[in-house]
């Protein structure tokens, strides 16, 4: 009996290991094409399957077109990420995840079902240096009361407000808001410093929640989204009743 069980487990394991996590054969071709582009650093071919813009960790600017992809290719796909992609196992490392698309490992890279590159959740050493320069640039733009922070998270704009989120040195998050016509160099209308980061799934989506008395302020970050979904949403509720919900996008700071 024990031998029969062991034999069954052996064959089940072999079957599982040989079975692709991609539910359709056509997805394998899409992944293979993408892997080939990266393996050969073929920017022309890669450009044809990029869903621009390629968002980068804030405050690094997005990659918006083919020329920017050429200029910043080694920042995006350094040797480490190139090696991971090039050596990935089609049957074990790539998985289709419902409406969210096809992911490598636990969401390191995402493709849609047309084979378009949606995003990478990886920051190279080159990008980290660039990120540091942009952080200091933004720090110098802010009102004097707001310059003390660990890391900027987002500065977004709705039809009525500018909202900025920073991570503080105690690892809590700070919410600042201004009217849309204001500058972030001016004193904000509202500051809340008790924010929390809450992840949603494996695709990179998450939100930040801030409580201010009977009011809750939530900023949703829709990293993985449909074409109809905005990159951000600002929601304000009073005693758990939503009183404001506005789509938002990144605000360019000058």
C-alpha positions in Angstrom: 0.0 0.0 0.0 2.8 2.4 1.0 4.6 1.6 -2.3 1.5 2.3 -4.3 1.1 5.7 -2.6 4.7 6.6 -3.3 4.3 5.6 -6.9 1.2 7.7 -7.3 3.0 10.7 -5.7 6.0 10.2 -8.0 3.9 10.3 -11.1 1.7 13.2 -9.9 4.9 15.2 -9.2 6.3 14.4 -12.6 3.0 15.4 -14.2 2.8 18.6 -12.3 6.4 19.6 -13.1 5.8 18.9 -16.8 2.6 20.8 -17.0 2.7 24.5 -18.0 1.3 27.1 -15.7 0.2 28.9 -18.9 -3.4 27.8 -19.6 -3.2 28.3 -23.4 -0.5 27.3 -25.9 -0.7 30.7 -27.6 0.5 32.4 -24.3 3.7 30.4 -24.6 4.5 32.0 -28.0 3.9 35.5 -26.5 6.3 34.8 -23.7 8.9 33.3 -25.9 8.8 36.3 -28.2 9.3 38.7 -25.2 12.1 36.6 -23.8 13.8 36.5 -27.1 13.7 40.3 -27.4 15.3 40.7 -24.0 17.8 37.9 -24.4 19.1 39.6 -27.6 18.6 43.2 -26.4 16.5 43.7 -29.5 15.0 47.1 -28.8 13.3 47.5 -32.1 11.4 44.2 -31.6 10.7 45.0 -28.0 9.3 48.4 -28.9 6.6 46.7 -30.9 5.3 44.9 -27.8 5.6 47.7 -25.2 2.5 49.2 -23.7 3.7 52.8 -23.1 4.3 54.4 -20.7 6.4 52.1 -18.7 6.0 53.3 -15.2 9.1 53.5 -13.0 9.4 53.8 -9.2 8.4 57.3 -8.2 9.9 59.9 -8.7 11.8 58.4 -11.7 10.0 59.5 -14.9 8.1 57.0 -17.0 9.5 55.7 -20.2 7.1 57.1 -22.8 8.3 56.1 -26.3 10.9 54.2 -28.3 13.6 56.8 -28.1 13.4 56.9 -24.3 13.4 53.1 -24.3 16.6 53.1 -26.3 18.2 55.8 -24.0 17.2 54.0 -20.8 17.2 50.3 -21.8 20.2 49.4 -19.6 18.5 51.1 -16.7 15.4 49.0 -17.2 16.9 45.7 -18.2 20.2 45.5 -16.4 22.3 42.3 -16.4 20.5 40.8 -13.4 17.0 41.2 -14.8 18.1 40.2 -18.3 19.5 37.0 -16.8 16.4 36.2 -14.9 14.2 36.7 -18.0 16.6 34.9 -20.4 16.9 31.9 -18.1 13.3 31.7 -17.1 11.5 28.4 -17.5 8.4 28.7 -19.7 6.6 25.9 -17.9 7.5 26.8 -14.3 8.2 30.5 -14.0 5.4 32.1 -16.2 1.7 32.0 -15.1 -1.4 33.6 -16.5 -3.4 35.4 -13.8 -6.9 36.0 -15.0 -7.7 39.6 -16.1 -4.3 40.8 -14.7 -2.3 39.1 -17.5 0.8 36.9 -17.6 3.4 37.2 -14.9 7.0 36.1 -14.4 7.7 34.5 -11.0 5.7 36.5 -8.4 5.0 39.5 -10.6 8.6 40.5 -11.5 7.4 41.2 -15.1 3.8 41.4 -16.5 2.6 40.9 -20.0 -1.0 41.3 -21.3 -2.7 38.6 -23.4 -1.6 40.3 -26.6 2.0 39.8 -25.4 2.5 43.5 -24.6 4.9 44.4 -21.8 2.8 46.1 -19.1 5.3 46.6 -16.3 8.3 45.4 -14.4 8.5 45.3 -10.6 12.3 45.6 -10.5 14.6 48.5 -9.9 18.2 48.3 -11.2 21.2 49.8 -9.4 21.4 52.5 -12.1 17.7 53.4 -11.4 18.4 53.6 -7.7 21.1 56.3 -8.3 18.7 58.2 -10.6 16.0 57.8 -8.0 18.2 59.5 -5.3 18.8 62.5 -7.5 15.1 62.9 -8.2 14.3 62.6 -4.5 16.6 65.5 -3.7 15.2 67.5 -6.5 11.7 67.2 -5.2 12.7 67.8 -1.6 14.0 71.2 -2.7 10.6 72.0 -4.3 8.6 71.4 -1.2 7.4 73.8 1.5 9.9 74.0 4.4 7.6 72.1 6.7 7.6 69.1 4.4 11.2 68.5 3.6 11.9 66.0 6.3 10.9 62.6 4.9 12.5 59.2 4.2 11.1 58.7 0.7 8.6 60.3 -1.7 5.8 57.9 -2.8 3.5 59.9 -5.1 2.4 63.3 -6.1 -0.9 63.1 -7.8 -3.6 65.4 -9.1 -7.4 65.1 -9.3 -9.8 67.6 -10.9 -9.8 69.5 -7.6 -6.7 68.6 -5.5 -3.0 68.0 -5.5 -2.1 65.1 -3.1 1.3 64.0 -2.0 2.3 60.9 -0.1 5.7 60.6 1.6 7.2 57.8 3.7 8.5 59.2 7.0 11.5 58.1 9.0 9.2 56.1 11.4 7.9 54.2 8.3 4.5 55.7 8.6 3.1 57.7 5.6 2.2 61.3 5.3 -0.7 62.7 3.4 -0.6 66.4 2.2 -3.1 68.1 0.0 -3.5 71.4 -1.7 -6.1 72.9 -4.0 -5.3 72.2 -7.7 -4.2 75.8 -8.4 -1.6 75.7 -5.6 2.1 74.9 -5.6 3.7 72.3 -3.4 6.1 75.0 -2.3 3.2 76.5 -0.4 1.9 75.4 3.0 -0.6 72.5 2.4 -4.2 72.7 3.4 -4.2 69.3 5.1 -1.4 67.1 6.6 -2.0 63.6 8.1 1.0 61.6 9.4 -0.5 58.2 10.4 -0.9 56.5 7.0 -0.5 52.8 6.3 0.4 50.9 3.1 -1.9 48.1 2.3 -1.1 45.6 -0.6 -3.8 44.2 -2.9 -2.9 40.9 -4.6 0.4 40.1 -6.4 0.1 42.5 -9.3 1.5 45.6 -7.5 -1.8 47.2 -6.8 -2.1 48.7 -3.3 -3.5 51.7 -1.3 -2.6 54.1 1.4 -5.1 54.8 4.2 -5.1 57.8 6.5 -7.5 58.6 9.4 -8.3 62.1 10.5 -11.0 62.1 13.1 -14.2 61.0 11.5 -12.7 61.2 8.0 -10.7 58.5 6.1 -8.6 59.4 3.1 -7.6 56.6 0.8 -5.3 56.7 -2.2 -5.6 53.7 -4.5 -2.6 52.9 -6.7 -3.8 50.9 -9.7 -0.4 49.6 -10.9 -2.1 46.8 -12.9 -5.3 48.0 -14.5 -7.5 48.0 -17.6 -7.4 50.8 -20.1 -10.5 52.3 -18.5 -9.0 52.3 -15.0 -7.1 55.5 -13.9 -3.7 55.1 -12.4 -4.9 56.4 -9.1 -8.1 57.1 -7.2 -8.7 59.4 -4.3 -11.5 58.4 -1.9 -12.6 60.4 1.1 -15.2 59.0 3.5 -16.9 60.4 6.6 -18.0 57.9 9.2 -17.5 55.2 6.5 -19.8 57.0 4.0 -17.9 57.9 0.8 -18.2 61.7 0.2 -15.6 62.0 -2.6 -14.1 59.6 -5.2 -12.0 61.2 -7.9 -9.6 59.6 -10.5 -6.1 61.0 -10.4 -2.8 60.9 -12.4 0.8 61.7 -11.6 1.5 65.3 -11.4 4.7 66.5 -13.2 6.8 68.6 -10.9 8.9 71.4 -12.2 
